[in-house]
Amino acid sequence: MLSFKEIKDLIDLVAERGLSALEVEQTGFRIRIEGARPQVMNDPAALSAPPAAASLVPVTAPPASSREEENLHVITSPIVGTFYRAPSPEADPFAEVGQKISKGKILCIIESMKLMNEIESDVEGEIVEVFPRSGQPVEYGEKLFAIRLAA
């Protein structure tokens, strides 16, 4: 059986990593911890609820020039699944912001229906942004990477 501190550490892990759920099973003991679920915007109760304090701080990004946007290529998810930046939790990510990549370079893995699908770059350039966090669920067509095309 897990101690109170171990259970608290697992709860913190679920919150920090944004996991939807975590299940641990030991001999004669099983615990399932579910993370926060996103609010559905069609829900009238969710619309009337006051926003969290963190969301009250306006976040503004500097406007990107149209020339920069023209050179950006966005790679989107071809499937629904779970996004992973590295082949294992201990391993280095496949791709980092600022890294120069070539066409065919593996950028991430999306796990779908217990299959690990490698997502490759279809262009050559430099990674300027990684949108999802590792372990986060992604939808079909969701942005994964922004790549500045090589000149």
N, C-alpha and C positions, 0 to 999 in steps of 0.2 A: 504494500500500500504506500502511496505517496504521502510525504509530509505536507503540512500546510504551506511551508515556504516553497516547496517544489511545485505545488498546485498554483500558487501565486505567480511563480516564475513562468509557468506555462501560460497563464492568463496574460501576463505582460508580453510574452512572445507573440501571442495571437494579435494583440493590440498593436505592437510595434511593426510587425510584418504585414499587417492588413489582411491576415488570413481569414477566410470565411469560416473555417472550422479546424479543429485539431482533436484527434482521438488517440488516447494512449490506453493500451491494454497490457496488463501484467497478470500473472497467475491469480485468478479469482478476483481481479479488480479491473474496472474499466471506467474511464472518464472521457467525456466529450465536452469540449469548450467551443462555443460558437462565437464568432466575431460579430461586430456590428453589421447590420444589414443596411444597404443604402435605402433612403426614403424614396417612395414612389411619388412623383410630382403630381400625379392625378388624384392622390389622396387628399381630400379637403382638410383633414387634420394636419397633414404634413405642411400644407400651404399656410395654415393659420398659425402654426407653431413658430415662435420667435427663432431667428437664426442663431447658431452658435456664436459665441463671442469672437472666435477666430475669423469667422466669415464676415464680420463687420468691418474689418480692416481692408480698405480697397487695395487691390494688387494691380498695378499697371506695369505693363512691359513697354520698354521703349519701342516706338514704331519702327518696324523694319522697312528698309528701303525696298522699293519694288524690284530693284536690280538684285538684291539679296534673295528675295522670294522667287525670282525667276530661276536662280541657280539651285534652289532646293528641291530635292526629290524626296517624297514621303513614301516609306514602305509601310503597307498596311497588312493586317492579319488576314491570311487567306482562309482561316478557320476559327471556330469558337473553341476556346480551351484555356489552359493556364500557361502564362508567359514565364519563361525562365531565361535569365541572362547568362547562366553558366551551366555546364554539364552536371555539376554537383554543388552542394552548398559550400564546400571547401575550395572549389576550383575558382580560378580567375574567370571573369566574364569573357564571353566570346568577343565582344566589341565594347569599346569605351568612347566617350565623347572626346573628340580631338584626334581620334585614330584615323589614319588613312586606310581605306579598304579598297579591295579590287572586286570586280564582278565575280560572283560565285562564292564569296567569303561567307561562312556561316556566322549569322548575327545573333541568333537566339534559338531556343527550342520552345515549341508550343505543344503541351501535352493535351491530347484530345482522345477520349475513350481509351485510356491506358496506352496510347501510342505516342512516342516522342517524335515530333515532326521538326526537322531542322529547317529554319528559315534562312535563305541565302540572299545576299545582296544582288539586285539585278542591274546595279550601276557601279561605277567607280567614283570614289570621292572621299570626303571626310565627314565623319559622323558629328553632327552639331547638337543633336538632342535624342535622348531615349525617353519615350513617353511613359510606358507602364513600369511599375516596380516588379522585381522578381517575385514570383509567386502570386501575382495578381491575375484574376480572370480577364480575358480579353474576348471581344466580340468580333464577328466577321466584319472586315472593313475598318476596324479601329486602328488608329495611328500607332505604329511601333517605333519607327526611327525617322529622323529627318537627316538627310545627307546632302551636303553641299557638293555639287557635281564637280568633277575634275575638269580643269580647263583644257 
